[in-house]
Amino acid sequence: MTRHLADLCAETKTRLVFCSTDTIFDGEHAPYREADRPAPVNLYAETKVEAERIVSGLGAQAVIARLALVFGLPVLGAGNSFLARMIATLKAGGTVGMSEHEVRTPVDVLTVGRALL
């Protein structure tokens, strides 16, 4: 899919904004810079590394944004919102588990959308 989009953008001289992930890095040598060598931590991150390679082939037509924890509330339907599930769980008196060894930078989906525009 990414290859097809990149090819189409190349043909039409259209900018491609690609959302990647901070998990292309393993966290062992933070903070990271754009040029640092990826060390993906899972299959999802491996696919993002490959997609970044394809997209970067567009040169100046490419924008790659490595996002961390994007959160927000669903607009249509139930969605897949961790935030919505967390709020519901806490309101019900439950607990929400979090990783003790992970330091990431969350950002809300509206801010990400504005920044990408």
N, C-alpha and C positions, 0 to 999 in steps of 0.2 A: 504494500500500500504506500509506504513512504517513498519508495523508488518511483512509483507512478506519479505521485504528487510532485516530486522533485523534477521529474522529466517534463511534466506539464508546465510547471513554473518556469523552467528553463526555456521551453518553446515559446511561452507567452511573455517572457521577461517580467514575471510577476514575483514579488517578494513572498517568501515562505517563512512564516513565523512558526517555529517548532517548539513545543513544550516538552522538555526533558525532565530529568529528576536529579536531585542531589545524591541519590543512592548509586550513581555511577562511580562514586568514591566510597572506599571502605571505612573512612573515618580515622584511619591510622596516622595520617599526616596533615590534619587540618591546621589552619584554614587553607582552602584550596584556591588556586587561580585557574583561569580559563585554560591555560596551556598544560596544566598538570595531567599526568597520565591516568586514565580511568582505571579503577579496580572495582568492577561491579560486584555487588553483594548478593545478587539473586538473578533469576532468569529475566525478570522484568527489566532490571537495570542493564543486563546484557543486550536486550533488544533495543533499549534506548541508546546505548553506545553505538550500535550498528546503524540505527536511524540517524544519529548525529553525524556519523561518517558520511552517510549518503547526502544529508542536507548540506553539510559544509562544502560539498562539491559545487554548490551553487555560488560560492564566493560571496560577493557583496549583496546578492539577492537573498541571502539566508540570514535569519535571526534565530539563534538557539537560546532559549531561556531555561536555565536549570532551576526548577522550582523545588521547594522543600515541602512543607505541610500546607497545602492549600485547603482552607476550611470555609464552610458557608452552610447556609440552610437551603434545603431544596425549594425550588420555585414551582416546579410541576411534579406532581406525584410524590412518592416517598423518597425517591432518589437514593443515593448511597452516601449519605452525610454522616460522618463520624460525629460531628458536632450535634446534630439532631438526636442521634442515638444516645450520646453522652448526656444531653440535657434531660431526655426522657428517663434515663436510668437514674440520674441523680434526683429528679423530682419524685421518683418512685421509692427513694430511700436506698437505692443500690449503690454499688461502688464501681468505679471505672479503673481498670488496670492500665498502667503506663510502664514503658520501659524505663529502668533505672539507669541505663548506660547509654542513653541516646540524648544528644544535644542537637536540636534542630531549630530552624527559624520559621515558625508558622506565619502565614499571610492569608488574609481573607480573599475570597474569590473576586470581589468587586475591585479591590486594589490591584490584584494581578491583571484583571481585564483592562483597567485603565492604563496600567503601566505598559501592557503589550500594545495597546492602541497607540 
